[in-house]
Amino acid sequence: MLIEEGALVVIHCSSPREKLWGVLLRLDAVGAVLRGLDLNSVEDWLRQQRRGDEPLVGPSTVFIPTHRLERISLDESSGALRSYGDRFAEDGGGDVRDVLLGRDR
């Protein structure tokens, strides 16, 4: 599979080190644009979505310049390990891209 616009991805960044998860909106020679969350917040966000709680954690749109990009991985299930996107769908949430992009309203 190719990593292209609209894919659910995990982006590893340097300076400062961080990991981000979400929908890849753009990837080119300048950098990447992602609509998502810091990887440390994804579990809280999934739990919040599952329960229908008042939003305390939410997605944002970020630009990551090329010099900060270390690695981009597809959010894919592997064996018993379920991807974040698949976990959201299994909990009855549908396609997580709709929620991240605000199309669920």
GUDREN-926203 format. One record per atom (N, C-alpha, C): x negated, z, y negated; residue in three letters; residue number from 0. Coordinates in Angstrom, 2 decimals. Last residue first. Example, Ala and Ser with C-alpha at 12.3 -4.5 7.8 and 13.67 -1.06 7.14 Angstrom:
REM GUDREN-926203
BATOR         u         w         v   bafi   fido
BATOR    -12.85      7.08      2.25    SER      1
BATOR    -13.67      7.14      1.06    SER      1
BATOR    -12.90      7.87     -0.03    SER      1
BATOR    -13.19      7.80      5.69    ALA      0
BATOR    -12.30      7.80      4.50    ALA      0
BATOR    -13.20      7.80      3.30    ALA      0
//
This chain:
REM GUDREN-926203
BATOR         u         w         v   bafi   fido
BATOR     20.89     11.51    -15.64    ARG    104
BATOR     21.94     12.09    -16.48    ARG    104
BATOR     23.18     11.26    -16.50    ARG    104
BATOR     18.67     10.52    -14.47    ASP    103
BATOR     19.63     11.24    -13.61    ASP    103
BATOR     20.82     11.77    -14.39    ASP    103
BATOR     16.57      9.47    -15.80    ARG    102
BATOR     17.67      8.55    -15.49    ARG    102
BATOR     18.76      9.23    -14.66    ARG    102
BATOR     14.21     10.76    -16.44    GLY    101
BATOR     15.41     11.09    -17.19    GLY    101
BATOR     16.58     10.17    -16.95    GLY    101
BATOR     12.00     10.43    -14.89    LEU    100
BATOR     12.16      9.49    -16.00    LEU    100
BATOR     13.43      9.71    -16.80    LEU    100
BATOR     12.36     12.43    -12.98    LEU     99
BATOR     11.17     12.46    -13.84    LEU     99
BATOR     11.33     11.57    -15.07    LEU     99
BATOR     14.75     11.49    -11.80    VAL     98
BATOR     14.73     12.77    -12.51    VAL     98
BATOR     13.54     12.83    -13.47    VAL     98
BATOR     13.93      9.07    -10.66    ASP     97
BATOR     15.08      9.11    -11.58    ASP     97
BATOR     15.08     10.39    -12.41    ASP     97
BATOR     11.90      9.86     -8.95    ARG     96
BATOR     11.55      9.05    -10.13    ARG     96
BATOR     12.69      9.09    -11.15    ARG     96
BATOR     13.09     11.03     -6.78    VAL     95
BATOR     12.53     11.91     -7.80    VAL     95
BATOR     12.15     11.14     -9.06    VAL     95
BATOR     16.05     10.05     -5.44    ASP     94
BATOR     14.73      9.54     -5.82    ASP     94
BATOR     14.20     10.35     -6.99    ASP     94
BATOR     17.71     12.94     -4.12    GLY     93
BATOR     17.61     11.50     -4.33    GLY     93
BATOR     16.19     11.08     -4.65    GLY     93
BATOR     17.99     15.63     -3.47    GLY     92
BATOR     17.80     15.27     -4.88    GLY     92
BATOR     17.74     13.78     -5.16    GLY     92
BATOR     18.10     16.74     -0.98    GLY     91
BATOR     19.33     16.15     -1.54    GLY     91
BATOR     19.21     15.70     -2.97    GLY     91
BATOR     15.76     17.46      0.07    ASP     90
BATOR     16.58     18.55     -0.47    ASP     90
BATOR     17.85     18.03     -1.13    ASP     90
BATOR     14.61     15.01      0.55    GLU     89
BATOR     15.14     15.76      1.69    GLU     89
BATOR     16.03     16.92      1.25    GLU     89
BATOR     13.65     14.36     -2.02    ALA     88
BATOR     14.74     13.58     -1.42    ALA     88
BATOR     15.39     14.33     -0.27    ALA     88
BATOR     11.58     16.26     -2.26    PHE     87
BATOR     12.68     16.24     -3.23    PHE     87
BATOR     13.88     15.52     -2.64    PHE     87
BATOR      9.94     15.47     -0.15    ARG     86
BATOR     10.54     16.81     -0.14    ARG     86
BATOR     11.73     16.88     -1.09    ARG     86
BATOR      9.12     12.95     -1.04    ASP     85
BATOR      9.95     13.06      0.17    ASP     85
BATOR     10.63     14.42      0.25    ASP     85
BATOR      7.60     13.71     -3.31    GLY     84
BATOR      8.75     12.82     -3.44    GLY     84
BATOR      9.69     12.91     -2.26    GLY     84
BATOR      5.57     15.21     -2.13    TYR     83
BATOR      6.50     15.85     -3.07    TYR     83
BATOR      7.76     15.02     -3.23    TYR     83
BATOR      5.28     14.56      1.42    SER     82
BATOR      4.94     14.30      0.03    SER     82
BATOR      5.94     15.03     -0.87    SER     82
BATOR      4.64     16.77      4.11    ARG     81
BATOR      5.60     15.94      3.38    ARG     81
BATOR      5.12     15.75      1.94    ARG     81
BATOR      2.84     17.00      6.98    LEU     80
BATOR      2.75     17.25      5.54    LEU     80
BATOR      3.63     16.26      4.79    LEU     80
BATOR      2.96     16.08      9.55    ALA     79
BATOR      3.84     17.20      9.19    ALA     79
BATOR      3.82     17.51      7.70    ALA     79
BATOR      2.00     12.86      8.65    GLY     78
BATOR      2.31     13.77      9.75    GLY     78
BATOR      3.31     14.82      9.31    GLY     78
BATOR      2.17     12.58      5.36    SER     77
BATOR      1.20     12.32      6.43    SER     77
BATOR      1.45     13.33      7.54    SER     77
BATOR      3.62     11.03      2.49    SER     76
BATOR      3.70     11.97      3.61    SER     76
BATOR      2.68     11.57      4.66    SER     76
BATOR      2.02     10.42     -0.63    GLU     75
BATOR      2.53      9.94      0.64    GLU     75
BATOR      2.60     11.07      1.66    GLU     75
BATOR      1.29      9.56     -3.57    ASP     74
BATOR      1.99     10.74     -3.04    ASP     74
BATOR      2.70     10.28     -1.77    ASP     74
BATOR     -1.86      7.95     -3.83    LEU     73
BATOR     -0.42      7.86     -3.66    LEU     73
BATOR      0.13      9.17     -3.12    LEU     73
BATOR     -4.37      8.98     -6.13    SER     72
BATOR     -3.88      8.90     -4.75    SER     72
BATOR     -2.37      8.74     -4.76    SER     72
BATOR     -7.12      8.42     -8.06    ILE     71
BATOR     -5.66      8.31     -8.07    ILE     71
BATOR     -5.24      8.10     -6.63    ILE     71
BATOR     -9.92     10.05     -9.56    ARG     70
BATOR     -9.26      9.49     -8.38    ARG     70
BATOR     -7.76      9.45     -8.61    ARG     70
BATOR    -10.92     10.39    -12.15    GLU     69
BATOR    -11.81     10.51    -10.99    GLU     69
BATOR    -11.22      9.81     -9.78    GLU     69
BATOR    -10.65      9.65    -15.50    LEU     68
BATOR    -10.08      9.38    -14.19    LEU     68
BATOR    -11.15      9.50    -13.10    LEU     68
BATOR    -11.93      9.83    -17.94    ARG     67
BATOR    -11.50     11.08    -17.31    ARG     67
BATOR    -10.99     10.88    -15.89    ARG     67
BATOR    -12.35      7.24    -18.80    HIS     66
BATOR    -13.53      8.07    -18.56    HIS     66
BATOR    -13.19      9.42    -17.91    HIS     66
BATOR     -9.70      6.26    -19.24    THR     65
BATOR    -10.46      5.87    -18.05    THR     65
BATOR    -11.63      6.79    -17.77    THR     65
BATOR     -7.43      8.79    -20.47    PRO     64
BATOR     -8.39      7.70    -20.66    PRO     64
BATOR     -9.24      7.48    -19.41    PRO     64
BATOR     -4.17      9.36    -19.85    ILE     63
BATOR     -5.48      9.81    -19.39    ILE     63
BATOR     -6.45      8.64    -19.57    ILE     63
BATOR     -1.26     10.42    -21.40    PHE     62
BATOR     -2.23      9.33    -21.30    PHE     62
BATOR     -3.56      9.95    -20.86    PHE     62
BATOR      1.90     11.68    -20.29    VAL     61
BATOR      0.51     11.88    -20.71    VAL     61
BATOR     -0.30     10.59    -20.53    VAL     61
BATOR      5.01     13.11    -20.61    THR     60
BATOR      4.30     11.84    -20.51    THR     60
BATOR      2.90     12.03    -21.08    THR     60
BATOR      6.29     15.75    -18.54    SER     59
BATOR      5.88     15.20    -19.83    SER     59
BATOR      5.15     13.88    -19.57    SER     59
BATOR      8.80     17.74    -16.86    PRO     58
BATOR      7.80     16.69    -16.93    PRO     58
BATOR      7.47     16.30    -18.36    PRO     58
BATOR      9.08     21.36    -17.06    GLY     57
BATOR      9.59     19.99    -17.08    GLY     57
BATOR      8.48     18.98    -17.20    GLY     57
BATOR     10.26     24.57    -16.55    VAL     56
BATOR      9.13     23.67    -16.35    VAL     56
BATOR      9.70     22.27    -16.33    VAL     56
BATOR     12.72     25.53    -17.01    LEU     55
BATOR     11.60     26.26    -17.61    LEU     55
BATOR     10.34     25.42    -17.56    LEU     55
BATOR     16.06     24.67    -16.99    PRO     54
BATOR     14.69     24.14    -16.97    PRO     54
BATOR     13.69     25.01    -17.73    PRO     54
BATOR     18.09     26.74    -15.01    GLU     53
BATOR     17.79     26.32    -16.37    GLU     53
BATOR     16.33     25.84    -16.40    GLU     53
BATOR     18.46     25.57    -11.59    ASP     52
BATOR     18.17     26.56    -12.62    ASP     52
BATOR     17.99     25.91    -13.99    ASP     52
BATOR     19.02     24.23     -9.30    GLY     51
BATOR     19.80     23.88    -10.48    GLY     51
BATOR     19.61     24.87    -11.60    GLY     51
BATOR     17.51     24.57     -7.06    ARG     50
BATOR     18.48     25.62     -7.38    ARG     50
BATOR     19.41     25.24     -8.53    ARG     50
BATOR     15.91     22.28     -7.15    ARG     49
BATOR     16.71     22.56     -5.95    ARG     49
BATOR     17.82     23.55     -6.28    ARG     49
BATOR     14.56     22.58     -9.59    GLN     48
BATOR     15.48     21.47     -9.39    GLN     48
BATOR     16.43     21.73     -8.23    GLN     48
BATOR     13.02     24.87     -9.04    GLN     47
BATOR     13.95     24.87    -10.16    GLN     47
BATOR     14.99     23.76    -10.00    GLN     47
BATOR     11.43     23.87     -6.98    ARG     46
BATOR     12.33     25.00     -6.72    ARG     46
BATOR     13.40     25.07     -7.80    ARG     46
BATOR     10.02     21.88     -8.38    LEU     45
BATOR     10.86     21.52     -7.24    LEU     45
BATOR     11.88     22.61     -6.94    LEU     45
BATOR      8.65     23.53    -10.25    TRP     44
BATOR      9.60     22.53    -10.72    TRP     44
BATOR     10.56     22.11     -9.60    TRP     44
BATOR      7.00     25.01     -8.55    ASP     43
BATOR      7.98     25.70     -9.40    ASP     43
BATOR      9.06     24.73     -9.87    ASP     43
BATOR      5.45     22.88     -7.49    GLU     42
BATOR      6.27     23.73     -6.61    GLU     42
BATOR      7.35     24.46     -7.39    GLU     42
BATOR      4.17     21.88     -9.86    VAL     41
BATOR      5.12     21.06     -9.11    VAL     41
BATOR      6.01     21.91     -8.20    VAL     41
BATOR      2.18     23.18    -11.22    SER     40
BATOR      3.57     23.47    -11.60    SER     40
BATOR      4.61     22.78    -10.74    SER     40
BATOR     -0.26     22.21    -10.40    ASN     39
BATOR      0.01     23.64    -10.21    ASN     39
BATOR      1.46     24.02    -10.51    ASN     39
BATOR     -0.25     19.59    -11.33    LEU     38
BATOR     -0.02     19.83     -9.90    LEU     38
BATOR      0.29     21.30     -9.61    LEU     38
BATOR      1.60     19.01    -14.24    ASP     37
BATOR      0.37     19.53    -13.67    ASP     37
BATOR      0.66     19.91    -12.22    ASP     37
BATOR      3.90     16.21    -14.03    LEU     36
BATOR      3.56     17.62    -14.23    LEU     36
BATOR      2.15     17.91    -13.75    LEU     36
BATOR      4.94     13.14    -15.59    GLY     35
BATOR      4.94     14.11    -14.51    GLY     35
BATOR      4.53     15.50    -14.96    GLY     35
BATOR      4.11     10.03    -16.12    ARG     34
BATOR      5.24     10.90    -16.47    ARG     34
BATOR      5.35     11.90    -15.34    ARG     34
BATOR      1.09      8.59    -17.27    LEU     33
BATOR      1.83      9.24    -16.20    LEU     33
BATOR      2.98     10.05    -16.78    LEU     33
BATOR     -1.15      6.03    -17.79    VAL     32
BATOR     -0.04      6.78    -18.40    VAL     32
BATOR      0.82      7.28    -17.25    VAL     32
BATOR     -4.67      5.52    -17.83    ALA     31
BATOR     -3.42      5.63    -17.09    ALA     31
BATOR     -2.41      6.41    -17.92    ALA     31
BATOR     -6.91      3.15    -19.39    GLY     30
BATOR     -6.58      4.42    -18.76    GLY     30
BATOR     -5.27      4.35    -18.01    GLY     30
BATOR     -7.98      0.66    -20.00    VAL     29
BATOR     -8.02      1.71    -21.02    VAL     29
BATOR     -7.77      3.08    -20.41    VAL     29
BATOR     -7.47     -1.03    -17.90    ALA     28
BATOR     -8.86     -0.73    -18.21    ALA     28
BATOR     -9.01      0.39    -19.23    ALA     28
BATOR     -4.50      0.55    -16.51    ASP     27
BATOR     -5.28     -0.61    -16.94    ASP     27
BATOR     -6.69     -0.16    -17.29    ASP     27
BATOR     -1.40      1.55    -15.66    LEU     26
BATOR     -2.79      1.69    -15.24    LEU     26
BATOR     -3.51      0.42    -15.62    LEU     26
BATOR      1.63      3.28    -16.29    ARG     25
BATOR      0.70      2.21    -16.64    ARG     25
BATOR     -0.68      2.55    -16.11    ARG     25
BATOR      3.15      5.15    -14.95    LEU     24
BATOR      3.83      4.22    -15.85    LEU     24
BATOR      2.94      3.04    -16.22    LEU     24
BATOR      3.53      6.86    -12.06    LEU     23
BATOR      2.54      6.08    -12.79    LEU     23
BATOR      3.28      5.04    -13.64    LEU     23
BATOR      5.08      9.93    -11.85    VAL     22
BATOR      5.30      8.49    -11.78    VAL     22
BATOR      4.24      7.80    -12.65    VAL     22
BATOR      3.08     12.68    -10.59    GLY     21
BATOR      4.25     12.07    -11.20    GLY     21
BATOR      4.33     10.58    -10.97    GLY     21
BATOR      0.65     15.19    -11.14    TRP     20
BATOR      1.52     14.49    -10.20    TRP     20
BATOR      2.68     13.89    -10.97    TRP     20
BATOR     -2.78     16.01    -11.75    LEU     19
BATOR     -1.44     15.73    -12.25    LEU     19
BATOR     -0.67     14.95    -11.19    LEU     19
BATOR     -5.38     18.26    -12.12    LYS     18
BATOR     -4.68     17.36    -11.21    LYS     18
BATOR     -3.25     17.24    -11.70    LYS     18
BATOR     -8.46     18.68    -13.93    GLU     17
BATOR     -7.04     18.94    -13.70    GLU     17
BATOR     -6.50     17.91    -12.72    GLU     17
BATOR    -11.23     19.54    -15.79    ARG     16
BATOR    -10.74     19.23    -14.45    ARG     16
BATOR     -9.26     19.62    -14.37    ARG     16
BATOR    -11.43     18.18    -19.16    PRO     15
BATOR    -11.45     19.26    -18.16    PRO     15
BATOR    -10.86     18.82    -16.84    PRO     15
BATOR    -13.24     16.73    -17.04    SER     14
BATOR    -13.52     17.10    -18.44    SER     14
BATOR    -12.28     17.23    -19.32    SER     14
BATOR    -11.31     14.62    -14.84    SER     13
BATOR    -12.48     15.43    -15.18    SER     13
BATOR    -12.47     15.74    -16.67    SER     13
BATOR     -8.48     14.41    -12.59    CYS     12
BATOR     -9.16     14.14    -13.86    CYS     12
BATOR    -10.38     15.06    -14.01    CYS     12
BATOR     -6.52     12.86    -10.25    HIS     11
BATOR     -7.57     13.85    -10.41    HIS     11
BATOR     -8.37     13.47    -11.66    HIS     11
BATOR     -3.14     12.32     -9.73    ILE     10
BATOR     -4.32     11.89    -10.48    ILE     10
BATOR     -5.27     13.07    -10.63    ILE     10
BATOR     -0.90     11.25     -7.40    VAL      9
BATOR     -1.65     12.44     -7.82    VAL      9
BATOR     -2.92     11.92     -8.49    VAL      9
BATOR      2.18      9.35     -7.75    VAL      8
BATOR      0.74      9.51     -7.54    VAL      8
BATOR      0.28     10.93     -7.89    VAL      8
BATOR      4.62      7.01     -7.11    LEU      7
BATOR      4.38      8.45     -7.24    LEU      7
BATOR      2.93      8.69     -6.86    LEU      7
BATOR      4.78      3.91     -8.92    ALA      6
BATOR      4.40      4.68     -7.74    ALA      6
BATOR      4.30      6.17     -8.09    ALA      6
BATOR      5.13      2.58    -11.27    GLY      5
BATOR      6.33      3.05    -10.60    GLY      5
BATOR      6.04      3.88     -9.36    GLY      5
BATOR      2.38      0.38    -10.93    GLU      4
BATOR      3.35      1.03    -11.81    GLU      4
BATOR      4.62      1.37    -11.03    GLU      4
BATOR      0.49      0.97     -7.89    GLU      3
BATOR      0.97      0.16     -9.00    GLU      3
BATOR      1.99      0.94     -9.81    GLU      3
BATOR     -1.53      0.85     -5.31    ILE      2
BATOR     -1.17      1.80     -6.36    ILE      2
BATOR     -0.80      0.96     -7.58    ILE      2
BATOR     -0.37     -0.61     -2.28    LEU      1
BATOR     -1.08     -0.68     -3.54    LEU      1
BATOR     -0.62      0.44     -4.47    LEU      1
BATOR     -0.84      0.00      1.19    MET      0
BATOR      0.00      0.00      0.00    MET      0
BATOR     -0.88      0.00     -1.25    MET      0
//
